[in-house]
């Protein structure tokens, strides 16, 4: 094999291999609701597969004559080197194309666990791992320049891997759906394989036979992708609870993750519950506890300027955009898919175009770090505390950042999703803290709750011209913010009580990420 061809194949195979890794990481993270260990487990399976593939390839190229390895020594394929590499690329392209639907089938029909599915990812990675060692052997001639030539091959592979990671992670996942992306990637891999097997050798009949196979296989992959991948996200999310015909109402795929909406209106981000579309505080309708958004009317005297980190279903945004005392709301959301999901739901869609609302697509923490603005109220009803990267919005360093961005008398109102460690961290940063359900109200000034004001505003609160309460219903009669809920759980808790209850819990920091890895909840 000529060295330039080897360098080119090494570059393209690096692009394909890293692109597959990014897609598999997304899929495995979706299956596990983005648990912190997901990345490490998938990466371990991927690297183990590559390593075993390299070991397998060595059986074709070893030249050792040691007795202990004699039966493996100089094992050579009867195939031309280009045919051999092409064969492994063909296997990997077909296996990678079928992998995700096959895992979806196993987890729904045979209760295969997420951890067990890692073996399948590793098995497909084996075929990917054979390519580079074989290229190194067949493209580099023995001699004094072997090391130099290997560096060219290695540089090409690294270049392809880098471009593949960037192109896939930052662009392709935004423009292609999962089935399209995997189909194109598999066809690209198959194309390289056929090129190798028809480039130099092989009679005319054999070449025509291979091209004929390619002419049939590539369209099959392309046109079968859509039906084969139909329902994949539903199967991967619901797993053993999936049944035939269970489909999402909406699916958004982008570089920041996958957002799904059930037919009942439940929103999921990356396979994990992220809220529901509802703005009604009436207890019988309040499936997403949106009353917590209405509570803001009674905890801040005049929340003129609000920063909302994370959008979710947009229900909170819809409520607060119609708060009579709010003048401006800036929303920072890292995944534009949540905005697109809002557009499709009539309950919250109007909030996107509300004159008070400005939506910024970006990272909330980075936005705060770079902003010189001060806010009366910072709100975040964000992801559960045990998901990967959740500590970025729960750590002491982050809370200190928000504290510095508040106006005098300003407040941080954020969701701890029942993490006692997150609640303790709030008491470590702010001198005045009050817990309502899973929300922490934090300030440098005393936190005073005016329930009479909430009830008064609620009686007249209107969204899209319609009052949120029926004419005959009064907010005071609903008793929305009682000390205990219907299960007897305590709704309100003082800073002193939180400190006493969480004395054995850690403080979450950027370094320990305790809420993600080991700090459980002791929600009262």
ZAFIKOL-438710 format. One line per field, with one value per residue (C-alpha): residue number from 1; chain; x, y, z. Coordinates in steps of 0.05 Angstrom, whole numbers, plus 32768, in hexadecimal, padded with zeros to 4 digits. Layout:
<nodes>
resi = [NUM,...] .
chain = [A,...] .
u = [X,...] .
v = [Y,...] .
w = [Z,...] .
</nodes>
This chain:
<nodes>
resi = [1,2,3,4,5,6,7,8,9,10,11,12,13,14,15,16,17,18,19,20,21,22,23,24,25,26,27,28,29,30,31,32,33,34,35,36,37,38,39,40,41,42,43,44,45,46,47,48,49,50,51,52,53,54,55,56,57,58,59,60,61,62,63,64,65,66,67,68,69,70,71,72,73,74,75,76,77,78,79,80,81,82,83,84,85,86,87,88,89,90,91,92,93,94,95,96,97,98,99,100,101,102,103,104,105,106,107,108,109,110,111,112,113,114,115,116,117,118,119,120,121,122,123,124,125,126,127,128,129,130,131,132,133,134,135,136,137,138,139,140,141,142,143,144,145,146,147,148,149,150,151,152,153,154,155,156,157,158,159,160,161,162,163,164,165,166,167,168,169,170,171,172,173,174,175,176,177,178,179,180,181,182,183,184,185,186,187,188,189,190,191,192,193,194,195,196,197,198,199,200,201,202,203,204,205,206,207,208,209,210,211,212,213,214,215,216,217,218,219,220,221,222,223,224,225,226,227,228,229,230,231,232,233,234,235,236,237,238,239,240,241,242,243,244,245,246,247,248,249,250,251,252,253,254,255,256,257,258,259,260,261,262,263,264,265,266,267,268,269,270,271,272,273,274,275,276,277,278,279,280,281,282,283,284,285,286,287,288,289,290,291,292,293,294,295,296,297,298,299,300,301,302,303,304,305,306,307,308,309,310,311,312,313,314,315,316,317,318,319,320,321,322,323,324,325,326,327,328,329,330,331,332,333,334,335,336,337,338,339,340,341,342,343,344,345,346,347,348,349,350,351,352,353,354,355,356,357,358,359,360,361,362,363,364,365,366,367,368,369,370,371,372,373,374,375,376,377,378,379,380,381,382,383,384,385,386,387,388,389,390,391,392,393,394,395,396,397,398,399,400,401,402,403,404,405,406,407,408,409,410,411,412,413,414,415,416,417,418,419,420,421,422,423,424,425,426,427,428,429,430,431,432,433,434,435,436,437,438,439,440,441,442,443,444,445,446,447,448,449,450,451,452,453,454,455,456,457,458,459,460,461,462,463,464,465,466,467,468,469,470,471,472,473,474,475,476,477,478,479,480,481,482,483,484,485,486,487,488,489,490,491,492,493,494,495,496,497,498,499,500,501,502,503,504,505,506,507,508,509,510,511,512,513,514,515,516,517,518,519,520,521,522,523,524] .
chain = [A,A,A,A,A,A,A,A,A,A,A,A,A,A,A,A,A,A,A,A,A,A,A,A,A,A,A,A,A,A,A,A,A,A,A,A,A,A,A,A,A,A,A,A,A,A,A,A,A,A,A,A,A,A,A,A,A,A,A,A,A,A,A,A,A,A,A,A,A,A,A,A,A,A,A,A,A,A,A,A,A,A,A,A,A,A,A,A,A,A,A,A,A,A,A,A,A,A,A,A,A,A,A,A,A,A,A,A,A,A,A,A,A,A,A,A,A,A,A,A,A,A,A,A,A,A,A,A,A,A,A,A,A,A,A,A,A,A,A,A,A,A,A,A,A,A,A,A,A,A,A,A,A,A,A,A,A,A,A,A,A,A,A,A,A,A,A,A,A,A,A,A,A,A,A,A,A,A,A,A,A,A,A,A,A,A,A,A,A,A,A,A,A,A,A,A,A,A,A,A,A,A,A,A,A,A,A,A,A,A,A,A,A,A,A,A,A,A,A,A,A,A,A,A,A,A,A,A,A,A,A,A,A,A,A,A,A,A,A,A,A,A,A,A,A,A,A,A,A,A,A,A,A,A,A,A,A,A,A,A,A,A,A,A,A,A,A,A,A,A,A,A,A,A,A,A,A,A,A,A,A,A,A,A,A,A,A,A,A,A,A,A,A,A,A,A,A,A,A,A,A,A,A,A,A,A,A,A,A,A,A,A,A,A,A,A,A,A,A,A,A,A,A,A,A,A,A,A,A,A,A,A,A,A,A,A,A,A,A,A,A,A,A,A,A,A,A,A,A,A,A,A,A,A,A,A,A,A,A,A,A,A,A,A,A,A,A,A,A,A,A,A,A,A,A,A,A,A,A,A,A,A,A,A,A,A,A,A,A,A,A,A,A,A,A,A,A,A,A,A,A,A,A,A,A,A,A,A,A,A,A,A,A,A,A,A,A,A,A,A,A,A,A,A,A,A,A,A,A,A,A,A,A,A,A,A,A,A,A,A,A,A,A,A,A,A,A,A,A,A,A,A,A,A,A,A,A,A,A,A,A,A,A,A,A,A,A,A,A,A,A,A,A,A,A,A,A,A,A,A,A,A,A,A,A,A,A,A,A,A,A,A,A,A,A,A,A,A,A,A,A,A,A,A,A,A,A,A,A,A,A,A,A,A,A,A,A,A,A,A,A,A,A,A] .
u = [8000,801A,8027,7FFC,7FC1,7FCE,7FD1,7F8F,7F6C,7F88,7F6C,7F27,7F24,7F35,7EFD,7ECB,7EE2,7EDD,7E9B,7E7F,7E9A,7E76,7E34,7E3B,7E49,7E0A,7DE1,7DFD,7DF4,7DAC,7DA1,7DBE,7D9F,7DE5,7DFF,7E46,7E65,7E47,7E81,7EB6,7E92,7E86,7ECD,7EE8,7EBF,7ED4,7F1E,7F1B,7EFD,7F33,7F68,7F4C,7F46,7F8F,7FA0,7F78,7F9B,7FDF,7FD0,7FD6,8017,8040,8085,809A,80B8,80B7,809D,8066,8049,805E,8018,8005,8045,8042,7FF8,7FE6,7FA6,7FA2,7F81,7FA5,7FB4,7F83,7F4D,7F5B,7F54,7F17,7EF7,7EFE,7EE3,7EA7,7E99,7E9F,7E71,7E39,7E41,7E40,7E02,7DDC,7DF8,7DC8,7D87,7DA1,7DAE,7D69,7D4B,7D71,7D62,7D17,7D0E,7D42,7D4E,7D97,7DB3,7DD7,7E18,7E11,7E06,7E4D,7E66,7E43,7E63,7EA7,7E9B,7E8E,7ECB,7EF5,7EED,7EFF,7F3E,7F5A,7F62,7F9C,7FCA,7FBF,7FCC,800C,8024,8012,8020,8064,809F,80D7,8113,8134,80F9,80C4,80BD,80B5,8081,805B,8058,8035,8002,7FF8,7FF2,7FBC,7F95,7F99,7F83,7F48,7F35,7F38,7F10,7EDE,7ED3,7ECB,7EA1,7E73,7E6D,7E66,7E44,7E2B,7E00,7DDD,7DCC,7DC0,7D91,7DAD,7D97,7DB2,7DF5,7E02,7DEC,7E1A,7E54,7E49,7E45,7E85,7EA9,7E8E,7EA5,7EEC,7EEA,7ED5,7F08,7F3F,7F28,7F23,7F5D,7F99,7F8B,7F54,7F3D,7F07,7ED3,7EE5,7EE4,7EA0,7E87,7E9E,7E82,7E41,7E3D,7E4B,7E16,7DE2,7DFA,7E02,7DBA,7DA0,7DC4,7DAA,7D62,7D5C,7D77,7D35,7D09,7D41,7D4C,7D02,7CF0,7D39,7D36,7CF6,7D13,7D54,7D2F,7CF6,7D1C,7CF5,7CB9,7CB6,7C7C,7C6C,7C52,7C6B,7C86,7C9D,7C75,7CB4,7CFF,7D35,7D7C,7DB5,7DFD,7DEA,7DBF,7D7E,7D3C,7CFC,7CB4,7C82,7C3B,7C23,7C4F,7C89,7CCC,7D0D,7D53,7D87,7D57,7D4A,7D0A,7D0D,7CC7,7C82,7C5C,7C2E,7C23,7BE7,7BF4,7BB3,7BCA,7BA2,7BC4,7C09,7C2E,7C71,7C6A,7C69,7C4F,7C99,7C9D,7C61,7C84,7CB5,7C7D,7C82,7CCC,7CE6,7CC9,7CD3,7CF8,7D00,7D3C,7D41,7D76,7D5D,7D93,7D74,7D32,7D14,7CCD,7CC7,7C8D,7CB2,7CC4,7C7C,7C65,7C9A,7C94,7C4D,7C61,7C4A,7C88,7CBB,7CD9,7D0D,7D20,7D61,7D62,7DA4,7D9A,7DD1,7DA5,7D7D,7D51,7D2A,7D17,7D00,7CD7,7CB5,7CA0,7C79,7C4F,7C17,7C1A,7C5F,7C6E,7C5A,7C90,7CC6,7CAE,7C9A,7CB7,7CD4,7CFB,7D41,7D5C,7DA7,7DC1,7DFF,7E1C,7DFD,7E3B,7E66,7E31,7E32,7E7D,7E81,7E45,7E4D,7E03,7DE0,7D9F,7D66,7D58,7D7E,7D54,7D68,7D39,7D6E,7D80,7D82,7DBE,7DDB,7DE2,7E25,7E3C,7E04,7E37,7E48,7E08,7E09,7E51,7E67,7E8F,7E52,7E26,7E5B,7E5A,7E0F,7E13,7E42,7E11,7DD5,7DBD,7DB6,7D7C,7D82,7D73,7D88,7D4E,7D67,7D54,7D7C,7D50,7D52,7D9E,7DAF,7DF7,7DDF,7DB3,7DED,7E19,7DE5,7DEA,7E36,7E34,7DF7,7DE8,7D9D,7D7E,7D38,7D23,7CE0,7CD7,7D15,7D22,7D54,7D47,7D8B,7D9D,7DCB,7D8D,7D57,7D26,7CDF,7CA4,7C65,7C2F,7BF9,7C1B,7C21,7BD7,7BC3,7BEC,7BD6,7B8D,7B9A,7BD4,7BC7,7BEE,7BDE,7BA2,7B84,7B86,7BAA,7B72,7B28,7AFB,7ADD,7B20,7B4A,7B94,7B90,7B61,7B92,7BC5,7BFD,7C37,7C23,7C5A,7C50,7C39,7C04,7C38,7C4B,7C8F,7CA9,7CA3,7CC8,7D0A,7D37,7D82,7D8F,7D66,7D89,7DCE,7DBB,7D9C,7DD6,7E10,7E2C,7E26,7E5F,7E64,7E60,7E9C,7EB6,7EEB,7EC4,7E82,7E64,7E1C,7E2D,7E57,7E43,7E1B,7DD5,7D96,7D77,7D3B,7D0C] .
v = [8000,8045,8072,80AD,807E,8064,80AC,80BD,807E,808B,80D2,80BC,8081,80AF,80DD,80A3,8082,80C2,80D4,8091,809B,80DE,80C1,8084,80B0,80D8,8098,8078,80BA,80BB,8074,8084,80C9,80E7,80C9,80E2,809D,8096,80B8,808F,804D,8059,8072,8035,8006,802C,802B,7FE2,7FD1,7FF8,7FD5,7F90,7FA2,7FB5,7F73,7F4F,7F74,7F61,7F17,7F29,7F4F,7F30,7F19,7EFB,7EB5,7EA9,7E64,7E80,7EA5,7E77,7E61,7EAA,7EC1,7EDA,7ECE,7EF0,7EF9,7EDB,7F1C,7F58,7F8B,7FBC,7F86,7F75,7FBD,7FC6,7F88,7FA3,7FE7,7FC4,7F9D,7FDB,8004,7FD1,7FC0,800A,8016,7FDE,7FEA,801E,7FFD,7FBA,7FD6,7FF6,7FB2,7F8F,7FC1,7FBF,7F75,7F52,7F83,7F8B,7FBD,7FFD,7FE1,7FA1,7FC9,7FE3,7FA0,7FAD,7FF1,7FD0,7F99,7FCA,7FF3,7FB4,7FB9,8003,7FF2,7FC4,7FF9,8023,7FEA,7FC9,800B,8014,7FD0,7FD0,801A,8021,7FFE,7FE4,8010,804D,807A,804C,8079,80B7,8095,807E,80C6,80DA,80A3,80B5,80FF,80F0,80C5,80FB,8130,8107,80F9,8142,8159,8121,8136,817F,8176,8143,8163,81AB,81A6,8163,8152,8195,8188,813C,810E,80D0,80A0,80CE,80D9,808F,807D,80B0,809B,8052,805F,8089,8050,801E,804C,804D,8002,7FF7,8029,8003,7FC0,7FD9,800A,7FE2,7F98,7F68,7F54,7F78,7F44,7F4A,7F95,7F96,7F65,7F92,7FD1,7FAC,7F9A,7FE2,7FFB,7FD0,7FD7,8023,8031,7FFC,801F,8063,8050,8020,8052,8075,8037,8013,804E,805D,805D,8056,8090,8077,8031,804B,8079,804D,800B,7FD3,8002,800C,7FEF,7FED,802F,8059,8096,80DB,8116,813E,812E,8163,814E,8180,8184,8194,8156,8134,8150,8127,8136,80FF,8101,8114,8152,813B,8158,8131,814B,8116,80E0,80FF,8122,816C,8186,818B,81C0,81DF,8225,8216,821C,81F7,81BA,8188,81A3,81B4,8177,819B,81C3,8204,8225,822E,8261,8287,8287,82BB,82EF,82EA,82E3,8320,8365,8379,8347,8377,8356,830A,82DA,8293,825E,8224,8224,81DF,81DB,8227,8224,824F,8281,8287,8293,82C7,82EB,82FA,8310,8359,8370,8350,837E,8351,8307,82EF,82A4,827F,8239,820D,81E2,8208,81CA,81E1,8221,81F9,81CC,8209,8220,81E0,81E6,8218,821E,823E,8252,829B,82A6,82A1,82E0,8305,834C,8341,8303,82FD,82B7,82AA,8266,8258,823E,825E,825D,827B,82B0,82C4,82C5,82F4,831F,8362,8368,8362,833C,8344,82FA,82BF,8281,823B,8200,81D4,818A,8157,815A,8116,8120,812D,8176,8189,81A1,81DA,81FA,81E2,81EC,821F,8243,824A,8263,8297,82AD,82B6,82DB,830E,8319,832C,8372,8389,835F,8330,82E6,82A4,8273,822F,81E6,81B4,8179,815F,815E,816B,8179,81B0,81CD,81CE,81F0,8228,8235,8237,8270,829A,82B7,82B2,8273,8257,8215,820B,81C3,81B6,8200,822A,8275,8296,82DE,830D,832B,830B,82E1,82F4,82D0,82F9,82C6,82FC,831E,82DC,82CE,8314,8311,82CB,82DF,830D,82E8,82DF,82BB,82C9,82F1,82B9,82B7,827B,8272,8269,82A4,8280,8269,8292,8286,828A,824F,8223,8224,821B,8228,8203,81ED,81A4,8182,814C,8116,8139,814F,8192,81C8,8200,81FC,8231,8238,8221,81E3,81D3,81DB,81AB,8178,8178,817A,8138,814C,8169,81AE,81A7,81C7,81C8,8196,8162,8161,813E,8141,811C,80E4,80D0,8102,80E8,810D,8110,8139,813F] .
w = [8000,7FEF,802A,8012,800C,8053,806D,804B,8065,80AB,80A9,8091,80C1,80FB,80E6,80E4,8124,814E,812F,8144,818A,8191,8178,81A5,81E1,81D2,81CC,820B,8231,821A,8232,8277,827F,827B,82BB,82CA,82C0,827A,8257,827B,826F,8225,821B,823F,8213,81D4,81E5,81FA,81B7,8192,81BB,81AC,8163,8163,8183,814F,8117,8135,8126,80DC,80E2,811A,8106,8148,8147,8192,81A3,81CF,8194,815B,814A,8141,811F,80D9,80D4,8093,806E,8029,8015,7FF9,8030,8012,8010,8059,8071,8045,8062,80A9,8094,8073,80B3,80DE,80B0,80B1,80FB,810F,80E4,8107,814D,816A,8151,816A,81AF,81AF,819E,81D5,820D,81FD,81F0,821A,8253,8241,8272,825E,827A,8252,8213,821A,8201,81BE,81B7,81C5,8192,815A,8170,8165,811A,811D,8145,8110,80DA,80F4,8107,80C3,80A0,80C8,80B4,806A,805A,807C,805C,8089,8089,80AA,8099,80B8,80F5,80CA,809F,80DC,80F5,80B5,80BE,8107,80F8,80C3,80F5,812A,80F8,80E2,812A,813C,80FF,810B,8153,8142,8104,8125,8169,8151,810E,80F3,8130,8124,80DC,80D8,80FD,811E,80E7,80B1,80D3,80E0,8099,8079,80A6,8096,804C,804F,8073,8040,8007,8022,8028,7FE0,7FC8,7FEB,7FD0,7F88,7F86,7F6E,7F65,7F55,7F10,7EEC,7F01,7F4A,7F47,7F26,7F5A,7F93,7F73,7F68,7FB1,7FC3,7F93,7FB6,7FFE,8001,7FEC,801C,8055,803F,8035,806F,80A2,80AE,80BA,80E0,8110,8118,8162,8178,81AA,81C8,81D1,81EF,8220,8236,822E,8250,8256,820B,81E5,819B,8181,81BB,8199,81AD,8195,8187,8181,817A,816B,8170,8184,81CC,81D4,81C5,81DE,81DB,81EC,81FD,81E1,8227,8226,8251,823D,8241,8237,8227,823D,8281,829A,828D,829B,827D,8256,828A,82A7,82D3,831F,832F,8357,832D,82EE,8309,82EF,82EC,832E,8307,8347,8358,8320,833C,8380,8364,8369,83B5,83C2,839D,83A5,835C,8330,82F5,82D5,82D5,82BC,82AE,82A6,8281,825C,8265,824B,824D,827E,82B1,827C,8266,82AE,82BD,827B,8290,82D7,82D9,82FF,82D1,829D,827C,827C,825E,8253,8248,822C,8212,81E6,81B1,81AC,81E9,81C4,8188,81B5,81D3,818E,8183,81C3,81C6,8212,8212,81CA,81D2,8207,81D3,81B0,81EF,81F0,8236,8221,8205,81F7,81F3,81DA,8203,8243,8281,82AB,8274,8268,82B2,82B4,8278,828B,82AE,82B9,82FD,8306,8337,8333,8316,830B,82F7,82F7,82D9,82D3,830B,8337,8326,82DB,82BB,82C0,82F0,8323,82F2,8309,8352,836A,839C,8367,833B,8373,8385,833C,833E,8380,8361,8328,8354,8361,83AA,83C5,838A,838F,8372,836B,8355,8353,837C,8367,83AF,83B5,83FE,83E9,83BA,83F1,8421,83ED,83E8,8433,842D,83F9,840C,8451,8446,842A,8429,840A,83E8,83D1,83A7,8399,83BF,83C9,83D6,83E4,840A,8429,8453,842A,8438,8417,840B,83FE,83FD,83C3,839D,83A6,8392,8352,8343,8344,8308,82E8,829D,8266,821E,8235,825F,82AB,82C8,82FC,82EB,82FE,833A,8356,8387,8390,83DC,83DC,83B6,83EF,83BD,83ED,842C,845D,8449,840A,8404,8415,8455,843B,8454,841E,8442,8468,8487,847D,84C4,84BA,8479,8499,84D1,84A3,8471,84A2,8487,843E,8415,83F6,83AA,8387,8340,8356,837D,8355,8390,8379,8339,8356,839C,83C5,83CB,83E0,8425,8410,844D] .
</nodes>
